[in-house]
Amino acid sequence: MVYQPAAGARDLLPLDVAQKRWIEDKLQQVFHRWGYHRIITSTLERMDTLMAGEAIQRQMVIQLQNSEDEELGLRPELTASIARAVVTRMANLRHPQRLYYNANVFRRIWENRHNRQQEFYQAGVELLGVGGLLANAEVLLLAGNCLTALGLQDWHLILGEAGITRSLLDAFPINLRAKVRSAIAHLDRITIDTLPLTDELRERARIMLDLRGNSADVLQKVSSLNLDAEQQEAVNNLKSLVELLESGGKFPIILDLSLIQTIDYYTGLVFEIVNNTDSQARVLGRGGRYDQLLGLYHPQGENIPGIGFVLNIEDLYQVLLSTQQLPQETPASDWLVVPENPAAHSAAFAYAQKLRESPDLVRVELDLGSTDRATIKQYARDRSIAQIAWIKADGSPIIEKVSQ
Ligand SMILES: N[C@@H](Cc1c[nH]c[nH+]1)C(=O)O
């Protein structure tokens, strides 16, 4: 019998890990530079935490049952867990809280009716306790900074506003709203043409489908929809945000007021970070503002605003593969320490340890009993190890450079 990983699960071998770490280290440096602190929440959550507010579909979650008959699930994302942790465990801390994470998530993917369980890696941030223009701008500029730090240039941001989109949908009869929402989310014009809508509503749905493009055009089109005062204010806020982002230099934005996310806790800004170098656009990350999510976990129901995003490590990896930046090999050891005979074993361990204690990272491995010098040298060449230290029983070394 050959043991395989579970369907949809994947092992990461040392080179995969080195490449993943390269991406994560770059992102972590950016998060630190913006004053964000890492939070680690549990992989396992109670289903009622994950499902609070029904923002997450139950079929997305891989569920487990524990002995107390508590329904548990593997987190499909981290924002809900962080919201829970912050209101229950960090209630006395001052706002804003700037948090980041780098973690695995599990999502049940339904493909061709087979259910494939999948594990993904995400790195993301949540900025909690402040709303408004500056907080929104910080999170978007931080996302942009992450991409620049990874050396990615060919990306853009698709920016929507869940509050406006939702209130524009309110004009549709309740029994058709979900269908209109899903048709707009999937840019499905045929459904819009065939649903039993009045001419006026059908026209409205068509305009909503077209609320995508450069910001000036979209803002102009949305004004033709007879906005109420609240919607108008949201549009004005969006306009100020776009102006602020664009005033600092190139910040590629497409406004899309038909942008609807599958996760439904968003109350304001929503966005996707899309890469355009692949033949087909690839979503590298997504996020948005969720000003009612923390209230669901708060003992007194107090609302605390929040905004954040995640970047999908696998998607970043796919895009970075073509840029030649990722490490192509696991790092070679700097030294091979070889005891010349059994009496030198202890001295060889001691010498290797001294080398390891150098203030710079020095990688040192010990030869574990090869029989002849030629094999040892060949091993060092094969592994790109630069130096061999031959250790005698009295501890004295002979250093040999290995020609590669
Ligand atoms: N947790 C969301 C992304 C997000 C982070 N913060 C806000 N939104 C996701 O996995 O899609």
The ligand as a Gaussian input file, in Angstrom:
#p B3LYP/6-31G(d) Opt

LIG

1 1
 N      -10.819000      36.892000       5.339000
 C      -11.173000      37.316000       3.988000
 C      -10.333000      38.466000       3.529000
 C      -10.367000      39.621000       4.475000
 C       -9.492000      39.959000       5.435000
 N       -9.996000      41.058000       6.035000
 C      -11.093000      41.376000       5.484000
 N      -11.356000      40.511000       4.530000
 C      -10.984000      36.139000       3.022000
 O      -10.375000      35.154000       3.384000
 O      -11.434000      36.209000       1.898000

